[in-house]
Amino acid sequence: MSFSTENLKICVIGLGYVGLPLALEFAKKYKVIGFDISSNRVSQLINHKDITLEVSSEEIAKVLVNSIQSLDNKNGFYPTHDNCHIKDSTIYIVTVPTPVDSSNRPDLSPLLSASSTVGKVIKKGDIVIYESTTYPGCTEEKCIPIIEEVSGLKYNIDFFAGYSPERINPGDKVNTLTHIKKVTSGSTPEVAEFVTHLYGSIITAGTYQTSSIIVAESAKIIENSQRDINIAFVNELAKIFNLLGVDTTEVLEAAGTKWNFLPFRPGLVGGHCIGVDPYYLAQKAMEIGYHSEIILAGRRLNDSMPSYIASEVIKLMIKKDIIINNSSILILGITFKENCPDVRNTKVASIVKCLHEYDLNISICDPLANPEEVKYEYGLDIFNKIPESQKFDTVILAVPHQEFKDLNIKKYCKENSVIYDCKSFLDRDLVDSRL
């Protein structure tokens, strides 16, 4: 069977950090329907608003069409939560989250649910492409059988599949979608060529075609696992150098003068990728009889950092003779990374949980996070601005948002306060300690 990009109608399933930028980019050249189960999300996009801050209102407005019928005559983007609107699509691209459960086991429910959605509408000759990060083999072992069962169609006879892992870096305005090389694959050589050509039509950085879907899945999962392990290494260094009374940042800067030293920095590892994906690889390894050592060791080390930071802060307060019970702490930042409103799997919430064991009065300020989302996810109240009238016994810089760069932190401190910097963001002379 031959495939062509002529007269395509693309459906992107999941309009979050990954799906929305992808849908808008494709909409410049093709007819694109964006499907999301959240009616609120769809309403926001219709009103040119992206709460993830990945794209601007102007970018949405440029390609947004007023109705599904408008796509019959021109290219553009139409968001919907009605799966009746996606049945005429010819390409389905799945960009839903792949989280872990409370026991750090892969939670495939969003992925499998999206596969079921595709199964209800897919037709002969259609292609489904997965971008969601998952373990090697998941696409063809778990997702495709659901499509077959729901649709009654046969894989690689009636419909086909591809895998092109997302490489979006939330909050990054330099390494954006079109400027990151895209790994591609397909269930047959012809489909692989088509998928490569399709993405190549929008990705200026180029594409890299792999021999199979499982190779592309594996490449993605090790990207994040490698980064997690490297951060775990420098987090362990931070613990060691703290005991030695040596500033970790100074050590890393000195070591970084060698051309092949990797420039990783200690810190919290959360979010929907690096803090999650290694568990997918470790789980798959366990299923085939191999117990991961380095991968899980890195995860344990990084997951220990919130309690380590909380403990270090308490020690500093004791050294300054601050009475712990009922003392006040200001935490700057709640998102999982800087300059991004994403609070999924943020480890700052774990710091707060650890500190609450000491009966502290904790205030959290984050100019980017949605207070309602934080309340729903973690049961925590936050401010978008620091209360002007209050002074604190301790200030923890948890997330280095640019908005905090020129903040006069001393203004919010009592005379004998502790200032702790989780990301070596503040001037060294200002803080009592930092990672």
Secondary structure, 3 states (H helix, E strand, C coil): CCCCCCCCEEEEECCCCCHHHHHHHHCCCCEEEEECCCHHHHHHHHCCCCCCCCCCHHHHHHHECCCHHHHHCCCEEEEECCHHHHCCCCEEEECCCCCECCCCCECCHHHHHHHHHHHHHCCCCCEEEECCCCCCCHHHHHHHHHHHHHHCCCECCCEEEEECCCCCCCCCCCCCHHHCCEEECECCHHHHHHHHHHHHCCCCCCEEECCCHHHHHHHHHHHHHHHHHHHHHHHHHHHHHHHHCCCHHHHHHHHCCCCCCCCCCCCCCCCCCCCCHHHHHHHHHHHCCCCCCHHHHHHHHHHCHHHHHHHHHHHHHHHCCCCCCCCEEEEECCCCCCCCCCCCCCCHHHHHHHHHCCCCEEEEECCCCCHHHHHHHHCCCCECCCCCCCCEEEEEECCCCHHHCCCCHHHHEEEEEEEEECCCCCCHHHCCEEC
